[in-house]
Amino acid sequence: MQTIRMSFYAALCASLLASPAHAEKADRDKPVNLEADVVTIDDAKKVSVYQGNVILSQGTLMLRADRVQVTQNAGGLDKLVATGRPATFRQKLDGSDEFIEGFAGRIEYDSVNSQLEMIGQAQLRRGSDELRGAQITYNANTESYKVVGQPGATAPAGRVRAVIRPKPRTDRPADRP
């Protein structure tokens, strides 16, 4: 029974939420725009820190946070860490009019390992479906999610929660002539 639940959960996560790999492909070729109240740039260390009502946009991607730290390597973006109350992002899915939205106290993106981590009351939404936990990790290389609840939590608020709404069916008997 446990194996069936784990298989179902893995399938649920894969189908419930679109991966960054399924994000709008055209976004990658768009310029990154950043706005903030204050920016500090350390060219020697390749670190930029944006503070105060930070807005990052690239095509259909929109990230909002109180603070964003960007670290670069020789190939460009290395890591991005956004913090807020909460930090949020929204991006259109490729080939669809749907969006994926994320909310967390801290959002980290490691471009070298293609890994996104949402830490602290993490929440992902796609349409009316949602996934919640203390931490959500997505690895684009393996196309896998891991959702962790609050350690030791017994109350529903501290456990992992998924809500999957039924999709409209087009083959109902009432729909047939």
Contact map, one row per residue, 1 for C-alpha under 8 A:
111110000000000000000000000000000000000000000000000000000000000000000000000000000000000000000000000000000000000000000000000000000000000000000000000000000000000000000000000000000
111111000000000000000000000000000000000000000000000000000000000000000000000000000000000000000000000000000000000000000000000000000000000000000000000000000000000000000000000000000
111111100000000000000000000000000000000000000000000000000000000000000000000000000000000000000000000000000000000000000000000000000000000000000000000000000000000000000000000000000
111111110000000000000000000000000000000000000000000000000000000000000000000000000000000000000000000000000000000000000000000000000000000000000000000000000000000000000000000000000
111111111000000000000000000000000000000000000000000000000000000000000000000000000000000000000000000000000000000000000000000000000000000000000000000000000000000000000000000000000
011111111100000000000000000000000000000000000000000000000000000000000000000000000000000000000000000000000000000000000000000000000000000000000000000000000000000000000000000000000
001111111110000000000000000000000000000000000000000000000000000000000000000000000000000000000000000000000000000000000000000000000000000000000000000000000000000000000000000000000
000111111111000000000000000000000000000000000000000000000000000000000000000000000000000000000000000000000000000000000000000000000000000000000000000000000000000000000000000000000
000011111111100000000000000000000000000000000000000000000000000000000000000000000000000000000000000000000000000000000000000000000000000000000000000000000000000000000000000000000
000001111111110000000000000000000000000000000000000000000000000000000000000000000000000000000000000000000000000000000000000000000000000000000001100000000000000000000000000000000
000000111111111000000000000000000000000000000000000000000000000000000000000000000000000000000000000000000000000000000000000000000000000000000000000000000000000000000000000000000
000000011111111100000000000000000000000000000000000000000000000000000000000000000000000000000000000000000000000000000000000000000000000000000000000000000000000000000000000000000
000000001111111110000000000000000000000000000000000000000000000000000000000000000000000000000000000000000000000000000000000000000000000000000001100000000000000000000000000000000
000000000111111111000000000000000000000000000000000000000000000000000000000000000000000000000000000000000000000000000000000000000000000000000011100000000000000000000000000000000
000000000011111111000000000000000000000000000000000000000000000000000000000000000000000000000000000000000000000000000000000000000000000000000000000000000000000000000000000000000
000000000001111111000000000000000000000000000000000000000000000000000000000000000000000000000000000000000000000000000000000001001100000000000000000000000000000000010000000000000
000000000000111111100000000000000000000000000000000000000000000000000000000000000000000000000000000100000000000000000000000111000000000000000000000000000000000000000000000000000
000000000000011111111110000000000000000000000000000000000000000000000000000000000000000000001000000100000000000000000000000001000000000000000000000000000000000000000000000000000
000000000000000011111110000000000000000000000000000000000000000000000000000000000000000000000000000000000000000000000000000000000000000001010010000000000000000000000000000000000
000000000000000001111110000000000000000000000000000000000000000000000000000000000000000000000000000000000000000000000000000000000000000000010000000000000000000000000000000000000
000000000000000001111110000000000000000000000000000000000000000000000000000000000000000000000000000000000000000000000000000000000000000000010000000000000000000000000000000000000
000000000000000001111111100000000000000000000000000000000000000000000000000000000000000000001100000000000000000000000000000000000000000000000000000000000000000000000000000000000
000000000000000001111111101000000000000000000000000000000000000000000000000000000000000000111100000000000000000000000000000000000000000000000000000000000000000000000000000000000
000000000000000000000111111100000000000000000000000000000001000000000000000000000000000000111110000000000000000000000000000000000000000000000000000000000000000000000000000000000
000000000000000000000111111100000000000000000000000000000000000000000000000000000000000000000100000000000000000000000000000000000000000000000000000000000000000000000000000000000
000000000000000000000001111111000000000000000000000000000010000000000000000000000000000000000000000000000000000000000000000000000000000000000000000000000000000000000000000000000
000000000000000000000011111111000000000000000000000000000111100000000000000000000000000000000000000000000000000000000000000000000000000000000000000000000000000000000000000000000
000000000000000000000001111111000000000000000000000000000110000000000000000000000000000000000000000000000000000000000000000000000000000000000000000000000000000000000000000000000
000000000000000000000000011111100000000000000000000000000000000000000000000000000000000000000000000000000000000000000000000000000000000000000000000000000000000000000000000000000
000000000000000000000000011111110000000000000000000000000110000000000000000000000000000000000000000000000000000000000000000000000000000000000000000000000000000000000000000000000
000000000000000000000000000011111000000000000000000000000110000000000000000000000000000000000000000000000000000000000000000000000000000000000000000000000000000000000000000000000
000000000000000000000000000001111100000000000000000000011110000000000000000000000000000000000000000000000000000000000000000000000000000000000000000000000000000000000000000000000
000000000000000000000000000000111110000000000000000000111100000000000000000000000000000000000000000000000000000000000000000000000000000000000000000000000000000000000000000000000
000000000000000000000000000000011111000000000000000001111000000000000000000000000000000000000000000000000000000000000000000000000000000000000000000000000000000000000000000000000
000000000000000000000000000000001111100000000000010011110000000000000000000000000000000000000000000000000000000000000000000000000000000000000000000000000000000000000000000000000
000000000000000000000000000000000111111000000000011111100000000000000000000000000000000000000000000000000000000000000000000000000000000000000000000000000000000000000000000000000
000000000000000000000000000000000011111000000000011111000000000000000000000000000000000000000000000000000000000000000000000000000000000000000000000000000000000000000000000000000
000000000000000000000000000000000001111100000000011100000000000000000000000000000000000000000000000000000000000000000000000000000000000000000000000000000000000000000000000000000
000000000000000000000000000000000001111110000001111000000000000000000000000000000000000000000000000000000000000000000000000000000000000000000000000000000000000000000000000000000
000000000000000000000000000000000000011111000001110000000000000000000000000000000000000000000000000000000000000000000000000000000000000000000000000000000000000000000000000000000
000000000000000000000000000000000000001111100111100000000000000000000000000000000000000000000000000000000000000000000000000000000000000000000000000000000000000000000000000000000
000000000000000000000000000000000000000111111111000000000000000000000000000000000000000000000000000000000000000000000000000000000000000000000000000000000000000000000000000000000
000000000000000000000000000000000000000011111110000000000000000000000000000000000000000000000000000000000000000000000000000000000000000000000000000000000000000000000000000000000
000000000000000000000000000000000000000001111100000000000000000000000000000000000000000000000000000000000000000000000000000000000000000000000000000000000000000000000000000000000
000000000000000000000000000000000000000001111110000000000000000000000000000000000000000000000000000000000000000000000000000000000000000000000000000000000000000000000000000000000
000000000000000000000000000000000000000011111111000000000000000000000011100000000000000000000000000000000000000000000000000000000000000000000000000000000000000000000000000000000
000000000000000000000000000000000000000011101111100000000000000000001111000000000000000000000000000000000000000000000000000000000000000000000000000000000000000000000000000000000
000000000000000000000000000000000000001111000111110000000000000000001110000000000000000000000000000000000000000000000000000000000000000000000000000000000000000000000000000000000
000000000000000000000000000000000000001110000011111000000000000000111100000000000000000000000000000000000000000000000000000000000000000000000000000000000000000000000000000000000
000000000000000000000000000000000011111100000001111101000000000000111000000000000000000000000000000000000000000000000000000000000000000000000000000000000000000000000000000000000
000000000000000000000000000000000001111000000000111111000000000001110000000000000000000000000000000000000000000000000000000000000000000000000000000000000000000000000000000000000
000000000000000000000000000000000001110000000000011111000000000011100000000000000000000000000000000000000000000000000000000000000000000000000000000000000000000000000000000000000
000000000000000000000000000000000011100000000000001111100000000111100000000000000000000000000000000000000000000000000000000000000000000000000000000000000000000000000000000000000
000000000000000000000000000000000111100000000000011111110000001111110000000000000000000000000000000000000000000000000000000000000000000000000000000000000000000000000000000000000
000000000000000000000000000000001111000000000000000011111000011110000000000000000000000000000000000000000000000000000000000000000000000000000000000000000000000000000000000000000
000000000000000000000000000000011110000000000000000001111100111100000000000000000000000000000000000000000000000000000000000000000000000000000000000000000000000000000000000000000
000000000000000000000000000000011100000000000000000000111111111000000000000000000000000000000000000000000000000000000000000000000000000000000000000000000000000000000000000000000
000000000000000000000000001101111000000000000000000000011111110000000000000000000000000000000000000000000000000000000000000000000000000000000000000000000000000000000000000000000
000000000000000000000000011101110000000000000000000000001111100000000000000000000000000000000000000000000000000000000000000000000000000000000000000000000000000000000000000000000
000000000000000000000001001000000000000000000000000000001111110000000000000000000000000001110000000000000000000000000000000000000000000000000000000000000000000000000000000000000
000000000000000000000000001000000000000000000000000000011111111000000000000000000000000011110000000000000000000000000000000000000000000000000000000000000000000000000000000000000
000000000000000000000000000000000000000000000000000000111101111100000000000000000000000011100000000000000000000000000000000000000000000000000000000000000000000000000000000000000
000000000000000000000000000000000000000000000000000001111000111110000000000000000000001111000000000000000000000000000000000000000000000000000000000000000000000000000000000000000
000000000000000000000000000000000000000000000000000011110000011111000000000000000000001110000000000000000000000000000000000000000000000000000000000000000000000000000000000000000
000000000000000000000000000000000000000000000000000111100000001111110000000000000111111100000000000000000000000000000000000000000000000000000000000000000000000000000000000000000
000000000000000000000000000000000000000000000000001111000000000111110000000000000111101000000000000000000000000000000000000000000000000000000000000000000000000000000000000000000
000000000000000000000000000000000000000000000000111111000000000011111000000000000111000000000000000000000000000000000000000000000000000000000000000000000000000000000000000000000
000000000000000000000000000000000000000000000000111001000000000011111100000000011110000000000000000000000000000000000000000000000000000000000000000000000000000000000000000000000
000000000000000000000000000000000000000000000011110000000000000000111110000000011100000000000000000000000000000000000000000000000000000000000000000000000000000000000000000000000
000000000000000000000000000000000000000000000011100000000000000000011111000011111000000000000000000000000000000000000000000000000000000000000000000000000000000000000000000000000
000000000000000000000000000000000000000000000111000000000000000000001111100011110000000000000000000000000000000000000000000000000000000000000000000000000000000000000000000000000
000000000000000000000000000000000000000000000110000000000000000000000111111111100000000000000000000000000000000000000000000000000000000000000000000000000000000000000000000000000
000000000000000000000000000000000000000000000100000000000000000000000011111111000000000000000000000000000000000000000000000000000000000000000000000000000000000000000000000000000
000000000000000000000000000000000000000000000000000000000000000000000001111100000000000000000000000000000000000000000000000000000000000000000000000000000000000000000000000000000
000000000000000000000000000000000000000000000000000000000000000000000001111111000000000000000000000000000000000000000000000000000000000000000000000000000000000000000000000000000
000000000000000000000000000000000000000000000000000000000000000000000001111111000000000000000000000000000000000000000000000000000000000000000000000000000000000000000000000000000
000000000000000000000000000000000000000000000000000000000000000000000111101111110000000000000000000000000000001000000000000000000000000000000000000000000000000000000000000000000
000000000000000000000000000000000000000000000000000000000000000000000111101111110000000000000000000000000000011100000000000000000000000000000000000000000000000000000000000000000
000000000000000000000000000000000000000000000000000000000000000000000111000011111000000000000000000000000001111100000000000000000000000000000000000000000000000000000000000000000
000000000000000000000000000000000000000000000000000000000000000000011110000011111100000000000000000000000001110000000000000000000000000000000000000000000000000000000000000000000
000000000000000000000000000000000000000000000000000000000000000000011100000000111110000000000000000000000111100000000000000000000000000000000000000000000000000000000000000000000
000000000000000000000000000000000000000000000000000000000000000011111000000000011111001000000000000000000111000000000000000000000000000000000000000000000000000000000000000000000
000000000000000000000000000000000000000000000000000000000000000011110000000000001111111000000000000000011110000000000000000000000000000000000000000000000000000000000000000000000
000000000000000000000000000000000000000000000000000000000000000011100000000000000111111100000000000000011100000000000000000000000000000000000000000000000000000000000000000000000
000000000000000000000000000000000000000000000000000000000000000011000000000000000011111000000000000000011000000000000000000000000000000000000000000000000000000000000000000000000
000000000000000000000000000000000000000000000000000000000000000010000000000000000011111100000000000000111100000000000000000000000000000000000000000000000000000000000000000000000
000000000000000000000000000000000000000000000000000000000000001111000000000000000111111110000000000000111110000000000000000000000000000000000000000000000000000000000000000000000
000000000000000000000000000000000000000000000000000000000000001110000000000000000001011111000000000011110000000000000000000000000000000000000000000000000000000000000000000000000
000000000000000000000000000000000000000000000000000000000000111100000000000000000000001111100000000011100000000000000000000000000000000000000000000000000000000000000000000000000
000000000000000000000000000000000000000000000000000000000001111000000000000000000000000111110000001111000000000000000000000000000000000000000000000000000000000000000000000000000
000000000000000000000011000000000000000000000000000000000001110000000000000000000000000011111000001110000000000000000000000000000000000000000000000000000000000000000000000000000
000000000000000000000011000000000000000000000000000000000001100000000000000000000000000001111101111100000000000000000000000000000000000000000000000000000000000000000000000000000
000000000000000001000111000000000000000000000000000000000000000000000000000000000000000000111111111100000000000000000000000000000000000000000000000000000000000000000000000000000
000000000000000000000111100000000000000000000000000000000000000000000000000000000000000000011111000000000000000000000000000000000000000000000000000000000000000000000000000000000
000000000000000000000001000000000000000000000000000000000000000000000000000000000000000000001111100000000000000000000000000000000000000000000000000000000000000000000000000000000
000000000000000000000000000000000000000000000000000000000000000000000000000000000000000000011111110000000000000000000000000000000000000000000000000000000000000000000000000000000
000000000000000000000000000000000000000000000000000000000000000000000000000000000000000000011011111000000000000000000000000000000000000000000000000000000000000000000000000000000
000000000000000000000000000000000000000000000000000000000000000000000000000000000000000000011001111100000000000000000000000001100000000000000000000000000000000000000000000000000
000000000000000000000000000000000000000000000000000000000000000000000000000000000000000001111000111110000000000000000000000001100000000000000000000000000000000000000000000000000
000000000000000011000000000000000000000000000000000000000000000000000000000000000000000001111000011111000000000000000000000111100000000000000000000000000000000000000000000000000
000000000000000000000000000000000000000000000000000000000000000000000000000000000000000111100000001111100000000000000000000111000000000000000000000000000000000000000000000000000
000000000000000000000000000000000000000000000000000000000000000000000000000000000000000111000000000111110000000000000000011110000000000000000000000000000000000000000000000000000
000000000000000000000000000000000000000000000000000000000000000000000000000000000000011110000000000011111000000000000100111100000000000000000000000000000000000000000000000000000
000000000000000000000000000000000000000000000000000000000000000000000000000000000011111100000000000001111110000000000111111000000000000000000000000000000000000000000000000000000
000000000000000000000000000000000000000000000000000000000000000000000000000000000011111000000000000000111110000000000111110000000000000000000000000000000000000000000000000000000
000000000000000000000000000000000000000000000000000000000000000000000000000000001111011000000000000000011111000000000111000000000000000000000000000000000000000000000000000000000
000000000000000000000000000000000000000000000000000000000000000000000000000000001110001000000000000000011111100000011110000000000000000000000000000000000000000000000000000000000
000000000000000000000000000000000000000000000000000000000000000000000000000000111100000000000000000000000111110000011100000000000000000000000000000000000000000000000000000000000
000000000000000000000000000000000000000000000000000000000000000000000000000000111000000000000000000000000011111001111000000000000000000000000000000000000000000000000000000000000
000000000000000000000000000000000000000000000000000000000000000000000000000001110000000000000000000000000001111111110000000000000000000000000000000000000000000000000000000000000
000000000000000000000000000000000000000000000000000000000000000000000000000011100000000000000000000000000000111111100000000000000000000000000000000000000000000000000000000000000
000000000000000000000000000000000000000000000000000000000000000000000000000001100000000000000000000000000000011111100000000000000000000000000000000000000000000000000000000000000
000000000000000000000000000000000000000000000000000000000000000000000000000000000000000000000000000000000000011111100000000000000000000000101000000000000000000000000000000000000
000000000000000000000000000000000000000000000000000000000000000000000000000000000000000000000000000000000000111111110000000000000000000000111000000000000000000000000000000000000
000000000000000000000000000000000000000000000000000000000000000000000000000000000000000000000000000000000000111111111000000000000000000011111000000000000000000000000000000000000
000000000000000000000000000000000000000000000000000000000000000000000000000000000000000000000000000000000011110001111100000000000000000011100000000000000000000000000000000000000
000000000000000000000000000000000000000000000000000000000000000000000000000000000000000000000000000000000011100000111110000000000000001111000000000000000000000000000000000000000
000000000000000000000000000000000000000000000000000000000000000000000000000000000000000000000000000000111111000000011111011000000000001110000000000000000000000000000000000000000
000000000000000000000000000000000000000000000000000000000000000000000000000000000000000000000000000000011110000000001111110000000000011100000000000000000000000000000000000000000
000000000000000000000000000000000000000000000000000000000000000000000000000000000000000000000000000000011100000000000111110000000000111000000000000000000000000000000000000000000
000000000000000000000000000000000000000000000000000000000000000000000000000000000000000000000000000000111000000000000011111000000001111000000000000000000000000000000000000000000
000000000000000000000000000000000000000000000000000000000000000000000000000000000000000000000000000001111000000000000111111100000001111100000000000000000000000000000000000000000
000000000000000000000000000000000000000000000000000000000000000000000000000000000000000000000000000001110000000000000100111110000111100100000000000000000000000000000000000000000
000000000000000010000000000000000000000000000000000000000000000000000000000000000000000000000000000111100000000000000000011111000111000000000000000000000000000000000000000000000
000000000000000010000000000000000000000000000000000000000000000000000000000000000000000000000000000111000000000000000000001111111110000000000000000000000000000000000000000000000
000000000000000111000000000000000000000000000000000000000000000000000000000000000000000000000000011110000000000000000000000111111100000000000000000000000000000000000000000000000
000000000000000000000000000000000000000000000000000000000000000000000000000000000000000000000000011100000000000000000000000011111100000000000000000000000000000000000000000000000
000000000000000000000000000000000000000000000000000000000000000000000000000000000000000000000000000000000000000000000000000011111100000000000000000000000000000000011000000000000
000000000000000100000000000000000000000000000000000000000000000000000000000000000000000000000000000000000000000000000000000011111110000000000000000000000000000001111000000000000
000000000000000100000000000000000000000000000000000000000000000000000000000000000000000000000000000000000000000000000000001111111111000000000000000000000000000001110000000000000
000000000000000000000000000000000000000000000000000000000000000000000000000000000000000000000000000000000000000000000000001110001111100000000000000000000000000111100000000000000
000000000000000000000000000000000000000000000000000000000000000000000000000000000000000000000000000000000000000000000000111100000111110100000000001000000000000111000000000000000
000000000000000000000000000000000000000000000000000000000000000000000000000000000000000000000000000000000000000000000001111000000011111100000000001111000000011110000000000000000
000000000000000000000000000000000000000000000000000000000000000000000000000000000000000000000000000000000000000000000011110000000001111100000000001111000000011100000000000000000
000000000000000000000000000000000000000000000000000000000000000000000000000000000000000000000000000000000000000000001111110000000000111110000000001110000000000000000000000000000
000000000000000000000000000000000000000000000000000000000000000000000000000000000000000000000000000000000000000000001110011000000001111111000000111100000000000000000000000000000
000000000000000000000000000000000000000000000000000000000000000000000000000000000000000000000000000000000000000000111100000000000000001111100000111000000000000000000000000000000
000000000000000000100000000000000000000000000000000000000000000000000000000000000000000000000000000000000000000000111000000000000000000111110011110000000000000000000000000000000
000000000000000000000000000000000000000000000000000000000000000000000000000000000000000000000000000000000000000011110000000000000000000011111111100000000000000000000000000000000
000000000000000000111000000000000000000000000000000000000000000000000000000000000000000000000000000000000000000001100000000000000000000001111111000000000000000000000000000000000
000000000000000000000000000000000000000000000000000000000000000000000000000000000000000000000000000000000000000011100000000000000000000000111110000000000000000000000000000000000
000000000000000000000000000000000000000000000000000000000000000000000000000000000000000000000000000000000000000000000000000000000000000000111111000000000000000000000000000000000
000000000000010000100000000000000000000000000000000000000000000000000000000000000000000000000000000000000000000000000000000000000000000001111111100000000000000000000000000000000
000000000100110000000000000000000000000000000000000000000000000000000000000000000000000000000000000000000000000000000000000000000000000001110111110000000000000000000000000000000
000000000100110000000000000000000000000000000000000000000000000000000000000000000000000000000000000000000000000000000000000000000000000111100011111000000000000000000000000000000
000000000000000000000000000000000000000000000000000000000000000000000000000000000000000000000000000000000000000000000000000000000000000111000001111100000000000000000000000000000
000000000000000000000000000000000000000000000000000000000000000000000000000000000000000000000000000000000000000000000000000000000001111110000000111110000000000100000000000000000
000000000000000000000000000000000000000000000000000000000000000000000000000000000000000000000000000000000000000000000000000000000000111100000000011111100000001100000000000000000
000000000000000000000000000000000000000000000000000000000000000000000000000000000000000000000000000000000000000000000000000000000000111000000000001111101000011100000000000000000
000000000000000000000000000000000000000000000000000000000000000000000000000000000000000000000000000000000000000000000000000000000000110000000000000111111000011000000000000000000
000000000000000000000000000000000000000000000000000000000000000000000000000000000000000000000000000000000000000000000000000000000000000000000000000111111000010000000000000000000
000000000000000000000000000000000000000000000000000000000000000000000000000000000000000000000000000000000000000000000000000000000000000000000000000001111100000000000000000000000
000000000000000000000000000000000000000000000000000000000000000000000000000000000000000000000000000000000000000000000000000000000000000000000000000011111111011000000000000000000
000000000000000000000000000000000000000000000000000000000000000000000000000000000000000000000000000000000000000000000000000000000000000000000000000000011111011000000000000000000
000000000000000000000000000000000000000000000000000000000000000000000000000000000000000000000000000000000000000000000000000000000000000000000000000000001111111000000000000000000
000000000000000000000000000000000000000000000000000000000000000000000000000000000000000000000000000000000000000000000000000000000000000000000000000000001111111100000000000000000
000000000000000000000000000000000000000000000000000000000000000000000000000000000000000000000000000000000000000000000000000000000000000000000000000000000011111000000000000000000
000000000000000000000000000000000000000000000000000000000000000000000000000000000000000000000000000000000000000000000000000000000000110000000000000011101111111100000000000000000
000000000000000000000000000000000000000000000000000000000000000000000000000000000000000000000000000000000000000000000000000000000000110000000000000111001111111110000000000000000
000000000000000000000000000000000000000000000000000000000000000000000000000000000000000000000000000000000000000000000000000000000011110000000000001110000001011111000000000000000
000000000000000000000000000000000000000000000000000000000000000000000000000000000000000000000000000000000000000000000000000000000011100000000000000000000000001111100000000000000
000000000000000000000000000000000000000000000000000000000000000000000000000000000000000000000000000000000000000000000000000000001111000000000000000000000000000111110000000000000
000000000000000000000000000000000000000000000000000000000000000000000000000000000000000000000000000000000000000000000000000000001110000000000000000000000000000011111000000000000
000000000000000100000000000000000000000000000000000000000000000000000000000000000000000000000000000000000000000000000000000000011100000000000000000000000000000001111100000000000
000000000000000000000000000000000000000000000000000000000000000000000000000000000000000000000000000000000000000000000000000000011000000000000000000000000000000000111110000000000
000000000000000000000000000000000000000000000000000000000000000000000000000000000000000000000000000000000000000000000000000000000000000000000000000000000000000000011111000000000
000000000000000000000000000000000000000000000000000000000000000000000000000000000000000000000000000000000000000000000000000000000000000000000000000000000000000000001111100000000
000000000000000000000000000000000000000000000000000000000000000000000000000000000000000000000000000000000000000000000000000000000000000000000000000000000000000000000111110000000
000000000000000000000000000000000000000000000000000000000000000000000000000000000000000000000000000000000000000000000000000000000000000000000000000000000000000000000011111100000
000000000000000000000000000000000000000000000000000000000000000000000000000000000000000000000000000000000000000000000000000000000000000000000000000000000000000000000001111100100
000000000000000000000000000000000000000000000000000000000000000000000000000000000000000000000000000000000000000000000000000000000000000000000000000000000000000000000000111110110
000000000000000000000000000000000000000000000000000000000000000000000000000000000000000000000000000000000000000000000000000000000000000000000000000000000000000000000000111111110
000000000000000000000000000000000000000000000000000000000000000000000000000000000000000000000000000000000000000000000000000000000000000000000000000000000000000000000000001111110
000000000000000000000000000000000000000000000000000000000000000000000000000000000000000000000000000000000000000000000000000000000000000000000000000000000000000000000000000111111
000000000000000000000000000000000000000000000000000000000000000000000000000000000000000000000000000000000000000000000000000000000000000000000000000000000000000000000000011111111
000000000000000000000000000000000000000000000000000000000000000000000000000000000000000000000000000000000000000000000000000000000000000000000000000000000000000000000000001111111
000000000000000000000000000000000000000000000000000000000000000000000000000000000000000000000000000000000000000000000000000000000000000000000000000000000000000000000000000001111
